[in-house]
Amino acid sequence: MRGLSVFGRGRVLLLSGKRLEPSLIFSHTFCTDGDNSRLKVFDRHLKRKQRDRAAWLMPSKDTFIDSVAENLLDRLEDCKRTFPTALCLGGSLAAVRRLLRGRGAIQKLIMMDMSYDMVKLCKDAEADVSDNNLETHFVVGDEEFLPIKESSLDLVISCLGLHWTNDLPGAMIQCRLALKPDGLFLAAILGGETLKELRIACTIAQLEREGGISPRISPLAQVRDAGNLLTRAGFTLPGVDVDEYTVRYDSALELIEHLRAMGETNALFQRNNILKKDTALASAAVYQSMFEAEDGTVPATFQVIYMTGWREHSSQQKAKKRGSATISFKDIEKQFGSNG
Protein backbone atom coordinates (compact mmCIF):
# COMPACT_ATOMS: atom_id res chain seq x y z
CA MET A 1 0.00 0.00 0.00
CA ARG A 2 1.20 3.51 -0.71
CA GLY A 3 -0.17 7.00 -1.07
CA LEU A 4 -1.42 8.37 2.26
CA SER A 5 -2.90 11.82 1.89
CA VAL A 6 -4.86 14.12 4.17
CA PHE A 7 -7.29 16.58 2.61
CA GLY A 8 -9.29 19.05 4.70
CA ARG A 9 -11.64 17.36 7.20
CA GLY A 10 -11.70 14.01 5.43
CA ARG A 11 -8.88 11.50 5.61
CA VAL A 12 -8.21 10.00 2.20
CA LEU A 13 -6.15 6.85 1.88
CA LEU A 14 -5.32 5.64 -1.62
CA LEU A 15 -4.96 1.88 -1.88
CA SER A 16 -4.32 1.69 -5.60
CA GLY A 17 -0.80 1.24 -6.92
CA LYS A 18 -0.73 4.75 -8.33
CA ARG A 19 -2.20 8.05 -7.26
CA LEU A 20 -5.31 9.49 -8.80
CA GLU A 21 -4.55 12.42 -11.02
CA PRO A 22 -5.06 15.90 -9.49
CA SER A 23 -8.09 16.46 -11.73
CA LEU A 24 -10.08 14.03 -9.57
CA ILE A 25 -8.81 14.49 -6.02
CA PHE A 26 -9.54 17.93 -4.59
CA SER A 27 -7.47 19.67 -1.93
CA HIS A 28 -10.56 20.50 0.16
CA THR A 29 -13.70 18.56 0.92
CA PHE A 30 -17.16 19.88 0.08
CA CYS A 31 -18.73 20.46 3.49
CA THR A 32 -22.21 21.93 3.10
CA ASP A 33 -22.35 23.10 6.70
CA GLY A 34 -20.15 23.50 9.72
CA ASP A 35 -19.73 20.66 12.20
CA ASN A 36 -21.19 22.66 15.06
CA SER A 37 -24.48 23.43 13.30
CA ARG A 38 -25.19 19.98 11.89
CA LEU A 39 -27.53 17.70 13.79
CA LYS A 40 -25.65 14.51 14.59
CA VAL A 41 -28.02 11.56 14.58
CA PHE A 42 -25.55 8.80 13.74
CA ASP A 43 -22.23 7.97 15.35
CA ARG A 44 -19.99 7.86 12.30
CA HIS A 45 -17.03 6.52 14.27
CA LEU A 46 -19.15 3.57 15.43
CA LYS A 47 -20.49 3.06 11.91
CA ARG A 48 -16.92 2.82 10.60
CA LYS A 49 -16.19 0.12 13.18
CA GLN A 50 -19.35 -1.73 12.20
CA ARG A 51 -18.32 -1.67 8.55
CA ASP A 52 -14.83 -2.86 9.48
CA ARG A 53 -16.49 -5.82 11.20
CA ALA A 54 -18.83 -6.39 8.27
CA ALA A 55 -15.84 -6.69 5.93
CA TRP A 56 -14.85 -9.84 7.84
CA LEU A 57 -18.38 -11.23 8.23
CA MET A 58 -19.76 -10.45 4.77
CA PRO A 59 -20.33 -13.50 2.53
CA SER A 60 -18.99 -13.44 -1.03
CA LYS A 61 -22.57 -13.22 -2.33
CA ASP A 62 -25.73 -12.00 -0.62
CA THR A 63 -29.04 -12.52 -2.43
CA PHE A 64 -30.70 -9.39 -1.02
CA ILE A 65 -27.73 -7.07 -1.61
CA ASP A 66 -27.15 -8.50 -5.09
CA SER A 67 -30.82 -7.90 -6.00
CA VAL A 68 -30.65 -4.26 -4.90
CA ALA A 69 -27.35 -3.66 -6.72
CA GLU A 70 -28.65 -5.35 -9.89
CA ASN A 71 -31.82 -3.25 -9.91
CA LEU A 72 -29.80 -0.07 -9.38
CA LEU A 73 -27.32 -0.86 -12.16
CA ASP A 74 -30.16 -1.76 -14.54
CA ARG A 75 -30.84 1.96 -14.78
CA LEU A 76 -27.57 2.41 -16.63
CA GLU A 77 -28.93 0.25 -19.45
CA ASP A 78 -31.77 2.77 -19.91
CA CYS A 79 -29.24 5.54 -20.66
CA LYS A 80 -27.92 5.95 -24.20
CA ARG A 81 -24.87 7.93 -23.11
CA THR A 82 -21.66 6.59 -21.60
CA PHE A 83 -20.02 7.42 -18.25
CA PRO A 84 -16.21 7.29 -18.60
CA THR A 85 -15.42 8.26 -14.99
CA ALA A 86 -17.51 6.95 -12.11
CA LEU A 87 -17.48 6.96 -8.30
CA CYS A 88 -18.94 4.08 -6.29
CA LEU A 89 -19.68 5.51 -2.87
CA GLY A 90 -19.99 3.43 0.31
CA GLY A 91 -22.59 0.76 0.99
CA SER A 92 -22.47 -2.41 -1.10
CA LEU A 93 -19.26 -1.69 -2.98
CA ALA A 94 -18.31 -5.30 -3.67
CA ALA A 95 -21.70 -6.21 -5.13
CA VAL A 96 -21.75 -3.16 -7.42
CA ARG A 97 -18.24 -3.90 -8.70
CA ARG A 98 -18.99 -7.59 -9.29
CA LEU A 99 -22.31 -6.94 -11.06
CA LEU A 100 -21.26 -3.90 -13.12
CA ARG A 101 -20.28 -6.08 -16.11
CA GLY A 102 -19.48 -3.25 -18.51
CA ARG A 103 -22.72 -1.32 -18.00
CA GLY A 104 -22.39 2.42 -18.55
CA ALA A 105 -19.18 1.95 -20.57
CA ILE A 106 -17.19 3.04 -17.51
CA GLN A 107 -13.46 3.37 -18.15
CA LYS A 108 -12.28 4.60 -14.75
CA LEU A 109 -13.95 3.59 -11.47
CA ILE A 110 -13.20 5.05 -8.02
CA MET A 111 -14.42 2.88 -5.13
CA MET A 112 -14.67 4.77 -1.85
CA ASP A 113 -15.75 3.78 1.65
CA MET A 114 -15.18 5.11 5.17
CA SER A 115 -13.94 1.66 6.24
CA TYR A 116 -10.35 0.69 5.44
CA ASP A 117 -11.16 -3.02 5.81
CA MET A 118 -14.12 -2.74 3.44
CA VAL A 119 -12.04 -1.00 0.76
CA LYS A 120 -9.25 -3.55 1.18
CA LEU A 121 -11.81 -6.36 0.79
CA CYS A 122 -12.90 -4.86 -2.54
CA LYS A 123 -9.32 -4.42 -3.68
CA ASP A 124 -8.45 -8.04 -2.83
CA ALA A 125 -11.51 -9.24 -4.77
CA GLU A 126 -10.61 -7.23 -7.89
CA ALA A 127 -8.81 -10.18 -9.50
CA ASP A 128 -12.03 -12.24 -9.47
CA VAL A 129 -14.27 -9.83 -11.39
CA SER A 130 -15.04 -10.44 -15.05
CA ASP A 131 -14.18 -6.96 -16.43
CA ASN A 132 -10.81 -6.62 -14.72
CA ASN A 133 -9.51 -4.40 -17.54
CA LEU A 134 -11.42 -1.51 -15.97
CA GLU A 135 -9.08 1.03 -14.37
CA THR A 136 -10.06 0.89 -10.70
CA HIS A 137 -8.89 3.02 -7.77
CA PHE A 138 -9.63 2.40 -4.11
CA VAL A 139 -10.02 5.28 -1.68
CA VAL A 140 -10.79 5.44 2.05
CA GLY A 141 -12.91 8.55 2.61
CA ASP A 142 -16.09 9.80 4.27
CA GLU A 143 -19.31 10.38 2.32
CA GLU A 144 -20.02 13.40 4.52
CA PHE A 145 -16.82 15.14 3.32
CA LEU A 146 -16.44 14.05 -0.27
CA PRO A 147 -12.78 14.48 -1.37
CA ILE A 148 -13.52 14.71 -5.09
CA LYS A 149 -12.90 17.75 -7.27
CA GLU A 150 -15.90 19.63 -8.57
CA SER A 151 -17.19 18.67 -12.03
CA SER A 152 -14.83 15.71 -12.39
CA LEU A 153 -17.20 12.71 -12.53
CA ASP A 154 -19.71 11.44 -15.07
CA LEU A 155 -21.50 9.09 -12.67
CA VAL A 156 -21.96 8.64 -8.92
CA ILE A 157 -23.37 5.34 -7.60
CA SER A 158 -24.31 4.74 -3.98
CA CYS A 159 -25.90 1.41 -3.10
CA LEU A 160 -27.24 1.13 0.48
CA GLY A 161 -24.86 3.61 2.06
CA LEU A 162 -26.13 7.19 2.16
CA HIS A 163 -28.91 6.52 4.70
CA TRP A 164 -26.21 6.51 7.43
CA THR A 165 -25.11 10.11 6.79
CA ASN A 166 -26.04 12.78 9.32
CA ASP A 167 -26.80 15.28 6.57
CA LEU A 168 -28.31 13.35 3.66
CA PRO A 169 -29.22 16.44 1.58
CA GLY A 170 -25.71 17.79 2.15
CA ALA A 171 -24.11 14.52 1.04
CA MET A 172 -26.26 14.54 -2.08
CA ILE A 173 -25.29 18.15 -2.82
CA GLN A 174 -21.64 17.14 -2.63
CA CYS A 175 -22.33 14.33 -5.11
CA ARG A 176 -23.97 16.82 -7.48
CA LEU A 177 -21.02 19.20 -7.22
CA ALA A 178 -18.62 16.37 -8.05
CA LEU A 179 -20.55 15.53 -11.22
CA LYS A 180 -19.90 17.14 -14.57
CA PRO A 181 -22.86 18.89 -16.22
CA ASP A 182 -25.31 16.21 -17.39
CA GLY A 183 -23.70 13.73 -14.96
CA LEU A 184 -25.87 11.04 -13.40
CA PHE A 185 -26.53 10.30 -9.73
CA LEU A 186 -27.83 6.83 -8.84
CA ALA A 187 -28.58 5.86 -5.25
CA ALA A 188 -30.43 3.20 -3.28
CA ILE A 189 -31.22 3.78 0.39
CA LEU A 190 -33.26 1.89 2.95
CA GLY A 191 -36.72 3.37 3.52
CA GLY A 192 -38.82 3.88 6.63
CA GLU A 193 -40.73 0.59 6.35
CA THR A 194 -37.50 -1.40 6.67
CA LEU A 195 -37.47 -3.93 9.55
CA LYS A 196 -40.98 -2.98 10.64
CA GLU A 197 -41.42 -6.43 12.19
CA LEU A 198 -38.30 -5.99 14.31
CA ARG A 199 -39.43 -2.54 15.45
CA ILE A 200 -42.73 -3.97 16.67
CA ALA A 201 -41.10 -6.90 18.46
CA CYS A 202 -38.48 -4.71 20.19
CA THR A 203 -41.10 -2.18 21.31
CA ILE A 204 -43.37 -4.82 22.84
CA ALA A 205 -40.49 -6.62 24.57
CA GLN A 206 -39.03 -3.41 26.04
CA LEU A 207 -42.40 -2.23 27.32
CA GLU A 208 -42.97 -5.59 28.98
CA ARG A 209 -39.49 -6.07 30.50
CA GLU A 210 -38.29 -2.51 31.11
CA GLY A 211 -41.47 -0.44 31.29
CA GLY A 212 -40.34 1.89 28.50
CA ILE A 213 -38.65 2.01 25.11
CA SER A 214 -35.34 3.25 23.76
CA PRO A 215 -34.40 3.51 20.07
CA ARG A 216 -32.99 0.21 18.83
CA ILE A 217 -33.47 0.76 15.09
CA SER A 218 -32.21 3.82 13.25
CA PRO A 219 -34.63 6.30 11.66
CA LEU A 220 -34.84 6.10 7.88
CA ALA A 221 -36.16 8.34 5.11
CA GLN A 222 -39.77 8.06 4.00
CA VAL A 223 -40.74 7.55 0.37
CA ARG A 224 -42.54 10.90 0.25
CA ASP A 225 -39.28 12.65 1.20
CA ALA A 226 -37.10 11.13 -1.54
CA GLY A 227 -38.26 13.42 -4.36
CA ASN A 228 -37.83 16.46 -2.12
CA LEU A 229 -34.30 15.31 -1.27
CA LEU A 230 -33.31 15.21 -4.95
CA THR A 231 -34.85 18.63 -5.63
CA ARG A 232 -33.30 20.14 -2.52
CA ALA A 233 -29.89 18.82 -3.58
CA GLY A 234 -30.29 20.59 -6.93
CA PHE A 235 -30.70 17.58 -9.23
CA THR A 236 -32.77 17.88 -12.39
CA LEU A 237 -35.10 15.26 -13.89
CA PRO A 238 -35.51 13.54 -10.51
CA GLY A 239 -36.87 10.02 -10.42
CA VAL A 240 -37.91 7.90 -7.43
CA ASP A 241 -39.25 4.37 -7.20
CA VAL A 242 -39.58 1.86 -4.39
CA ASP A 243 -39.18 -1.88 -3.97
CA GLU A 244 -40.00 -4.01 -0.94
CA TYR A 245 -38.00 -7.16 -0.33
CA THR A 246 -39.08 -9.86 2.11
CA VAL A 247 -36.17 -11.94 3.37
CA ARG A 248 -36.93 -15.07 5.40
CA TYR A 249 -34.80 -16.28 8.29
CA ASP A 250 -34.84 -19.34 10.54
CA SER A 251 -35.08 -17.04 13.57
CA ALA A 252 -34.84 -13.41 14.65
CA LEU A 253 -31.29 -14.09 15.84
CA GLU A 254 -30.30 -15.07 12.30
CA LEU A 255 -31.71 -11.72 11.11
CA ILE A 256 -29.46 -9.89 13.59
CA GLU A 257 -26.43 -11.80 12.33
CA HIS A 258 -27.32 -10.82 8.75
CA LEU A 259 -27.61 -7.16 9.75
CA ARG A 260 -24.16 -7.34 11.35
CA ALA A 261 -22.70 -8.90 8.21
CA MET A 262 -24.18 -6.04 6.14
CA GLY A 263 -22.95 -3.36 8.58
CA GLU A 264 -26.55 -2.28 9.17
CA THR A 265 -26.78 -2.44 12.97
CA ASN A 266 -27.79 0.47 15.20
CA ALA A 267 -25.45 3.49 15.14
CA LEU A 268 -27.59 6.14 16.83
CA PHE A 269 -25.85 8.62 19.11
CA GLN A 270 -28.75 8.39 21.57
CA ARG A 271 -28.80 4.60 21.66
CA ASN A 272 -28.83 2.60 24.88
CA ASN A 273 -25.48 0.83 25.00
CA ILE A 274 -26.80 -1.88 27.30
CA LEU A 275 -29.23 -4.48 25.97
CA LYS A 276 -30.41 -6.77 28.76
CA LYS A 277 -30.31 -10.46 27.97
CA ASP A 278 -33.93 -11.05 28.99
CA THR A 279 -35.07 -8.13 26.80
CA ALA A 280 -33.16 -9.50 23.81
CA LEU A 281 -34.61 -13.00 24.30
CA ALA A 282 -38.08 -11.53 24.77
CA SER A 283 -37.73 -9.56 21.51
CA ALA A 284 -36.78 -12.75 19.66
CA ALA A 285 -39.70 -14.63 21.22
CA VAL A 286 -42.21 -11.89 20.34
CA TYR A 287 -40.86 -11.75 16.79
CA GLN A 288 -41.25 -15.53 16.44
CA SER A 289 -44.75 -15.64 17.92
CA MET A 290 -46.14 -12.70 15.92
CA PHE A 291 -44.58 -13.26 12.49
CA GLU A 292 -43.64 -16.94 12.22
CA ALA A 293 -44.78 -18.55 8.96
CA GLU A 294 -46.13 -22.09 8.54
CA ASP A 295 -42.67 -23.35 7.57
CA GLY A 296 -41.17 -22.00 10.81
CA THR A 297 -39.30 -19.07 9.22
CA VAL A 298 -39.77 -15.41 10.10
CA PRO A 299 -39.93 -12.57 7.51
CA ALA A 300 -38.05 -9.28 7.54
CA THR A 301 -39.11 -6.41 5.30
CA PHE A 302 -36.51 -4.24 3.58
CA GLN A 303 -37.90 -1.18 1.79
CA VAL A 304 -35.45 0.17 -0.77
CA ILE A 305 -35.84 3.65 -2.29
CA TYR A 306 -34.12 4.14 -5.64
CA MET A 307 -33.24 7.72 -6.59
CA THR A 308 -32.09 9.08 -9.95
CA GLY A 309 -31.00 12.63 -10.66
CA TRP A 310 -28.89 14.59 -13.15
CA ARG A 311 -26.67 17.61 -12.84
CA GLU A 312 -28.19 20.47 -14.81
CA HIS A 313 -27.20 20.87 -18.47
CA SER A 314 -28.59 23.02 -21.28
CA SER A 315 -29.46 19.95 -23.37
CA GLN A 316 -31.89 18.55 -20.80
CA GLN A 317 -35.65 18.81 -21.06
CA LYS A 318 -37.16 21.68 -19.12
CA ALA A 319 -40.70 22.37 -18.04
CA LYS A 320 -42.47 25.22 -19.83
CA LYS A 321 -43.15 28.41 -17.92
CA ARG A 322 -46.40 28.57 -15.99
CA GLY A 323 -49.20 29.93 -18.15
CA SER A 324 -47.52 29.13 -21.49
CA ALA A 325 -49.98 26.37 -22.45
CA THR A 326 -51.91 26.91 -25.72
CA ILE A 327 -54.70 24.43 -25.03
CA SER A 328 -56.75 23.81 -21.90
CA PHE A 329 -57.70 20.53 -20.27
CA LYS A 330 -61.36 21.43 -20.81
CA ASP A 331 -60.80 21.48 -24.58
CA ILE A 332 -59.06 18.09 -24.39
CA GLU A 333 -61.93 16.68 -22.33
CA LYS A 334 -64.46 17.93 -24.84
CA GLN A 335 -62.53 16.48 -27.76
CA PHE A 336 -62.09 13.03 -26.26
CA GLY A 337 -65.56 13.10 -24.75
CA SER A 338 -67.18 13.71 -28.16
CA ASN A 339 -65.21 10.80 -29.65
CA GLY A 340 -66.24 8.47 -26.81
PyMOL commands that set and color helices and strands:
alter all, ss='L'
color gray80, all
select helices_A, chain A and resi 35-37+44-57+63-77+93-99+103-105+116-124+126-128+162-164+168-178+196-210+223-232+252-262+277-291+329-339
alter helices_A, ss='H'
color red, helices_A
select strands_A, chain A and resi 4-7+10-14+25-30+85-91+108-113+135-140+146-148+153-159+179-190+236-249+298-310
alter strands_A, ss='S'
color yellow, strands_A
deselect
rebuild
show_as cartoon
